[in-house]
Amino acid sequence: MDDNKLIELLHSALTGSKLNTELPADITSNTDLFNLASSHSIANVVSVGLFNNGFDVEGTPFEQAELRAAYSDAQIEAVMFSVRSAFEARRLTFIPLKGVVLKQYYPDTSMRTCGDADILVKEGQLEAAVNALVEECGYRVKSYNFHDVELITPEGQVVELHFSVLYDIEKLDAVLSRVWNYAVLVAGSECEMKLTDDFFLFFILAHMFHHFVTGGCGIRFFMDLWVIRHRMGIAYETGANEFCIRAGIDKFASAAFQLSEVWFGENCEHTELTKSMEEYILSGGTFGSAENIAASSGIVKRSDRFRYNLNRMILPYSKLKLIYPAMKPAEFPVCEIKRWGELLNKGLSRRKEMSKKAVPDEKKEKVRRLMQQLDIE
């Protein structure tokens, strides 16, 4: 299946327009199309595009993807209702992030799937926020990570409670570290905040950039950019570009917006840069393939954050108890070591997966040139 057909169907779903070209009669049973769409977590959106163009998706994998997306959307809505109720009751400040915000601006909220609900809280209120969700909502803590606490709802939905939005990239983090300076209260709420339009767009671009340089960001990110520009009405040039310049990601951001318009806009032509970007992204899936991860490994210089990471590894008793609620004071050292082992195994598994992937020199060179064209180092 031609990748262009996938993009055309997504364009149709986002804009409500019909394709100018004819599609094969058996397209709803095309496994290549479905597998590619699924690898980017957008099979449900392709289903909408097929329906818009007169195809019956009933009983096909595309319909099943739509049903799963609708169920997930309902779960996310339930999560956000419970989070708002718990945090408002305890007067805890929070900012919904990423997909839970963006999905409100898609033609249908279920079109923007969310693997988890991302919420930012102030680090000083982290323990109170976790306790609120555990005690009020019945959530359980799965893991305490370098920038978030991962919780699971009784229904199995994942909630990532972020206390940091840093990515260990010095110039990027210098701007992201000021996130709370660009937060304003949501009308009618005393605790829920939202990012200003320009910083919200910058935050999305920063998140894209992080995934892009560590293996690739999926097509869904570029749909988000189209939605931000055309449905939220936020223009890159009005302020987000200044944040991107300070963070050193302005060339990436401009190219990302251009590719978004090539795919989903009107009368925007490919350049050599957007073609290279497209090839890298389509081969990567939602958050990058093992081959892309291996090919891009080591290109971006990381900050010297040994002390920061060490502080995250050695948790105080109160924070470790969030992960192991039954832990007694005498068991603290054992649980600390247990958590180190879990972190180590997670890191080793990822390295093992990458080491198995032999990346051709041609692929490495293409990725290196692409990063160089985008001024990424």
C-alpha positions as semicolon CSV with decimal commas, in nm:
position;residue;x (nm);y (nm);z (nm)
1;M;0,000;0,000;0,000
2;D;0,129;0,340;-0,101
3;D;0,210;0,553;0,207
4;N;0,042;0,842;0,027
5;K;-0,295;0,666;0,056
6;L;-0,254;0,651;0,432
7;I;-0,181;1,024;0,450
8;E;-0,472;1,104;0,215
9;L;-0,713;0,909;0,434
10;L;-0,588;1,088;0,746
11;H;-0,630;1,421;0,566
12;S;-0,988;1,323;0,482
13;A;-1,060;1,230;0,843
14;L;-0,919;1,556;0,981
15;T;-1,080;1,790;0,729
16;G;-1,397;1,602;0,631
17;S;-1,296;1,624;0,264
18;K;-1,313;1,345;0,011
19;L;-1,016;1,201;-0,180
20;N;-0,958;1,309;-0,538
21;T;-0,819;0,968;-0,628
22;E;-0,992;0,632;-0,642
23;L;-0,917;0,369;-0,379
24;P;-0,913;-0,010;-0,435
25;A;-1,246;-0,179;-0,360
26;D;-1,079;-0,418;-0,114
27;I;-0,892;-0,148;0,078
28;T;-1,068;-0,223;0,410
29;S;-0,906;-0,569;0,409
30;N;-0,559;-0,441;0,319
31;T;-0,335;-0,568;0,600
32;D;-0,039;-0,350;0,496
33;L;-0,246;-0,035;0,538
34;F;-0,387;-0,151;0,870
35;N;-0,047;-0,258;1,006
36;L;0,118;0,071;0,909
37;A;-0,167;0,272;1,061
38;S;-0,157;0,061;1,378
39;S;0,218;0,111;1,415
40;H;0,146;0,484;1,439
41;S;-0,163;0,440;1,664
42;I;-0,394;0,594;1,402
43;A;-0,588;0,298;1,257
44;N;-0,904;0,445;1,413
45;V;-0,849;0,772;1,223
46;V;-0,792;0,588;0,895
47;S;-1,125;0,416;0,962
48;V;-1,294;0,757;0,974
49;G;-1,124;0,851;0,646
50;L;-1,246;0,529;0,483
51;F;-1,602;0,594;0,602
52;N;-1,585;0,952;0,471
53;N;-1,506;0,811;0,128
54;G;-1,794;0,566;0,113
55;F;-1,632;0,248;0,246
56;D;-1,814;0,017;0,486
57;V;-1,574;-0,063;0,772
58;E;-1,821;-0,276;0,969
59;G;-1,664;-0,603;1,081
60;T;-1,312;-0,499;0,975
61;P;-1,004;-0,441;1,191
62;F;-1,050;-0,069;1,123
63;E;-1,390;-0,072;1,295
64;Q;-1,239;-0,261;1,588
65;A;-0,969;0,007;1,615
66;E;-1,244;0,273;1,626
67;L;-1,429;0,087;1,900
68;R;-1,112;0,048;2,107
69;A;-1,037;0,418;2,063
70;A;-1,389;0,511;2,177
71;Y;-1,354;0,291;2,486
72;S;-1,012;0,438;2,566
73;D;-1,151;0,790;2,521
74;A;-1,427;0,717;2,773
75;Q;-1,167;0,586;3,018
76;I;-0,954;0,899;2,981
77;E;-1,259;1,118;3,042
78;A;-1,337;0,920;3,358
79;V;-0,976;0,955;3,473
80;M;-0,976;1,331;3,424
81;F;-1,306;1,363;3,612
82;S;-1,168;1,168;3,910
83;V;-0,837;1,358;3,905
84;R;-1,012;1,694;3,897
85;S;-1,243;1,595;4,183
86;A;-0,960;1,460;4,401
87;F;-0,723;1,751;4,339
88;E;-0,989;2,020;4,376
89;A;-1,100;1,864;4,708
90;R;-0,743;1,883;4,842
91;R;-0,661;2,211;4,667
92;L;-0,372;2,068;4,466
93;T;-0,254;2,262;4,160
94;F;-0,224;2,065;3,835
95;I;-0,189;2,106;3,456
96;P;-0,333;1,851;3,207
97;L;-0,079;1,786;2,928
98;K;-0,049;1,654;2,574
99;G;-0,330;1,435;2,439
100;V;-0,585;1,499;2,715
101;V;-0,582;1,863;2,602
102;L;-0,543;1,812;2,227
103;K;-0,822;1,558;2,185
104;Q;-1,082;1,823;2,265
105;Y;-0,996;1,995;1,934
106;Y;-1,014;1,693;1,702
107;P;-1,334;1,642;1,497
108;D;-1,417;1,373;1,753
109;T;-1,232;1,332;2,085
110;S;-1,179;0,959;2,026
111;M;-0,976;1,034;1,712
112;R;-0,686;1,150;1,932
113;T;-0,599;0,835;2,126
114;C;-0,402;0,867;2,450
115;G;-0,193;0,579;2,581
116;D;-0,208;0,743;2,922
117;A;-0,327;1,059;3,094
118;D;-0,039;1,303;3,147
119;I;-0,076;1,551;3,433
120;L;0,181;1,792;3,575
121;V;0,193;1,875;3,948
122;K;0,437;2,082;4,148
123;E;0,714;1,868;4,291
124;G;0,643;1,997;4,641
125;Q;0,286;1,864;4,612
126;L;0,377;1,531;4,450
127;E;0,328;1,309;4,755
128;A;-0,001;1,478;4,840
129;A;-0,117;1,435;4,479
130;V;-0,026;1,065;4,472
131;N;-0,195;1,007;4,807
132;A;-0,508;1,185;4,683
133;L;-0,537;0,953;4,383
134;V;-0,460;0,642;4,590
135;E;-0,695;0,728;4,877
136;E;-0,977;0,902;4,691
137;C;-0,978;0,712;4,361
138;G;-0,829;0,371;4,437
139;Y;-0,529;0,414;4,207
140;R;-0,211;0,219;4,277
141;V;0,147;0,328;4,216
142;K;0,328;0,122;3,954
143;S;0,663;0,303;3,941
144;Y;0,850;0,617;4,047
145;N;1,052;0,743;3,752
146;F;1,296;1,028;3,689
147;H;1,023;1,276;3,598
148;D;0,691;1,111;3,683
149;V;0,505;0,868;3,904
150;E;0,312;0,609;3,704
151;L;-0,022;0,505;3,850
152;I;-0,282;0,251;3,742
153;T;-0,657;0,304;3,783
154;P;-0,883;0,018;3,902
155;E;-0,987;-0,021;3,535
156;G;-0,625;-0,054;3,421
157;Q;-0,579;0,294;3,269
158;V;-0,232;0,445;3,306
159;V;-0,188;0,790;3,462
160;E;0,152;0,961;3,449
161;L;0,178;1,219;3,724
162;H;0,468;1,439;3,614
163;F;0,666;1,652;3,855
164;S;0,922;1,748;3,589
165;V;0,907;1,809;3,213
166;L;1,283;1,805;3,153
167;Y;1,449;1,581;2,892
168;D;1,815;1,599;2,995
169;I;1,899;1,825;2,698
170;E;2,058;2,142;2,834
171;K;1,920;2,420;2,609
172;L;1,578;2,259;2,586
173;D;1,555;2,209;2,962
174;A;1,654;2,570;3,029
175;V;1,325;2,681;2,869
176;L;1,110;2,390;2,987
177;S;1,218;2,446;3,349
178;R;1,010;2,767;3,348
179;V;0,687;2,581;3,266
180;W;0,499;2,707;3,572
181;N;0,573;3,067;3,471
182;Y;0,350;3,011;3,168
183;A;0,053;2,852;3,343
184;V;-0,280;3,027;3,405
185;L;-0,591;2,917;3,595
186;V;-0,871;2,755;3,394
187;A;-1,187;2,963;3,412
188;G;-1,413;2,844;3,694
189;S;-1,142;2,643;3,870
190;E;-0,923;2,726;4,168
191;C;-0,671;2,447;4,107
192;E;-0,666;2,339;3,742
193;M;-0,428;2,536;3,523
194;K;-0,344;2,539;3,154
195;L;-0,037;2,649;2,963
196;T;-0,051;2,972;2,766
197;D;-0,107;2,907;2,395
198;D;0,249;2,982;2,285
199;F;0,411;2,776;2,560
200;F;0,167;2,490;2,503
201;L;0,274;2,475;2,138
202;F;0,639;2,495;2,238
203;F;0,586;2,216;2,490
204;I;0,435;1,990;2,221
205;L;0,726;2,068;1,986
206;A;0,976;1,997;2,265
207;H;0,807;1,663;2,330
208;M;0,817;1,584;1,957
209;F;1,184;1,680;1,944
210;H;1,268;1,449;2,234
211;H;1,107;1,154;2,055
212;F;1,248;1,254;1,717
213;V;1,611;1,245;1,836
214;T;1,561;0,919;2,024
215;G;1,415;0,712;1,741
216;G;1,137;0,905;1,575
217;C;0,799;1,063;1,639
218;G;0,492;0,915;1,476
219;I;0,243;1,062;1,229
220;R;0,008;1,148;1,515
221;F;0,242;1,427;1,630
222;F;0,202;1,594;1,289
223;M;-0,174;1,560;1,307
224;D;-0,147;1,739;1,643
225;L;0,042;2,025;1,481
226;W;-0,229;2,062;1,215
227;V;-0,497;2,063;1,486
228;I;-0,305;2,319;1,694
229;R;-0,273;2,554;1,397
230;H;-0,609;2,503;1,227
231;R;-0,846;2,414;1,513
232;M;-0,689;2,572;1,820
233;G;-0,582;2,874;1,617
234;I;-0,231;2,893;1,763
235;A;0,025;3,024;1,515
236;Y;0,387;2,916;1,554
237;E;0,510;3,264;1,460
238;T;0,331;3,448;1,744
239;G;0,559;3,338;2,025
240;A;0,631;2,963;2,023
241;N;0,906;3,029;1,768
242;E;1,089;3,248;2,022
243;F;1,082;2,967;2,279
244;C;1,210;2,724;2,013
245;I;1,496;2,958;1,919
246;R;1,604;2,981;2,283
247;A;1,577;2,602;2,316
248;G;1,776;2,538;1,997
249;I;1,498;2,347;1,821
250;D;1,368;2,616;1,584
251;K;1,489;2,450;1,264
252;F;1,330;2,122;1,368
253;A;1,005;2,301;1,462
254;S;0,983;2,484;1,128
255;A;1,045;2,164;0,931
256;A;0,790;1,974;1,144
257;F;0,523;2,236;1,072
258;Q;0,607;2,229;0,703
259;L;0,574;1,851;0,687
260;S;0,244;1,874;0,876
261;E;0,115;2,112;0,608
262;V;0,250;1,892;0,325
263;W;0,052;1,601;0,468
264;F;-0,266;1,766;0,594
265;G;-0,272;2,122;0,462
266;E;-0,340;2,263;0,119
267;N;-0,091;2,339;-0,161
268;C;0,226;2,285;0,042
269;E;0,501;2,108;-0,150
270;H;0,770;1,872;-0,025
271;T;1,132;1,984;0,005
272;E;1,432;1,754;0,023
273;L;1,434;1,809;0,400
274;T;1,069;1,719;0,450
275;K;1,112;1,412;0,228
276;S;1,402;1,292;0,445
277;M;1,201;1,367;0,757
278;E;0,903;1,175;0,616
279;E;1,113;0,866;0,543
280;Y;1,256;0,866;0,897
281;I;0,913;0,911;1,058
282;L;0,721;0,656;0,850
283;S;0,980;0,391;0,935
284;G;0,959;0,461;1,306
285;G;0,607;0,398;1,430
286;T;0,445;0,590;1,717
287;F;0,763;0,648;1,918
288;G;1,043;0,517;1,696
289;S;1,154;0,174;1,577
290;A;1,446;-0,017;1,730
291;E;1,640;0,052;1,408
292;N;1,575;0,427;1,428
293;I;1,666;0,429;1,797
294;A;1,995;0,254;1,724
295;A;2,069;0,478;1,424
296;S;2,007;0,800;1,620
297;S;2,179;0,687;1,938
298;G;2,444;0,928;2,065
299;I;2,369;1,210;1,817
300;V;2,228;1,447;2,080
301;K;2,461;1,544;2,362
302;R;2,307;1,492;2,706
303;S;2,353;1,723;3,003
304;D;2,587;1,631;3,285
305;R;2,307;1,538;3,525
306;F;2,469;1,261;3,732
307;R;2,369;1,421;4,062
308;Y;2,013;1,476;3,939
309;N;1,977;1,112;3,834
310;L;2,137;0,992;4,157
311;N;1,881;1,189;4,356
312;R;1,603;1,020;4,161
313;M;1,750;0,675;4,222
314;I;1,789;0,717;4,598
315;L;1,436;0,786;4,717
316;P;1,351;0,892;5,071
317;Y;1,129;0,660;5,277
318;S;0,812;0,866;5,217
319;K;0,849;0,850;4,836
320;L;0,955;0,485;4,825
321;K;0,645;0,400;5,027
322;L;0,438;0,531;4,737
323;I;0,568;0,236;4,534
324;Y;0,564;-0,020;4,817
325;P;0,269;0,078;5,041
326;A;0,315;-0,224;5,270
327;M;0,682;-0,141;5,335
328;K;0,782;-0,118;5,703
329;P;1,068;0,112;5,819
330;A;1,299;-0,187;5,870
331;E;1,240;-0,298;5,509
332;F;1,346;0,036;5,361
333;P;1,700;-0,071;5,250
334;V;1,570;-0,393;5,093
335;C;1,299;-0,210;4,898
336;E;1,551;0,054;4,783
337;I;1,775;-0,218;4,640
338;K;1,473;-0,394;4,488
339;R;1,382;-0,075;4,302
340;W;1,741;-0,032;4,177
341;G;1,722;-0,383;4,035
342;E;1,395;-0,303;3,856
343;L;1,546;0,012;3,703
344;L;1,859;-0,174;3,598
345;N;1,663;-0,456;3,435
346;K;1,453;-0,205;3,246
347;G;1,764;-0,031;3,112
348;L;1,937;-0,358;3,022
349;S;1,630;-0,483;2,833
350;R;1,627;-0,170;2,620
351;R;2,000;-0,198;2,544
352;K;1,961;-0,566;2,458
353;E;1,682;-0,484;2,212
354;M;1,898;-0,216;2,048
355;S;2,207;-0,438;2,032
356;K;2,011;-0,702;1,839
357;K;1,930;-0,452;1,566
358;A;2,202;-0,434;1,303
359;V;2,167;-0,095;1,138
360;P;2,306;-0,060;0,784
361;D;2,571;0,209;0,742
362;E;2,353;0,374;0,477
363;K;2,070;0,414;0,731
364;K;2,307;0,559;0,991
365;E;2,443;0,807;0,738
366;K;2,091;0,914;0,632
367;V;1,992;0,977;0,992
368;R;2,316;1,163;1,061
369;R;2,261;1,389;0,758
370;L;1,900;1,454;0,855
371;M;2,000;1,556;1,208
372;Q;2,274;1,776;1,063
373;Q;2,025;1,950;0,828
374;L;1,807;2,024;1,131
375;D;2,103;2,166;1,328
376;I;2,069;1,886;1,585
377;E;2,382;1,796;1,773
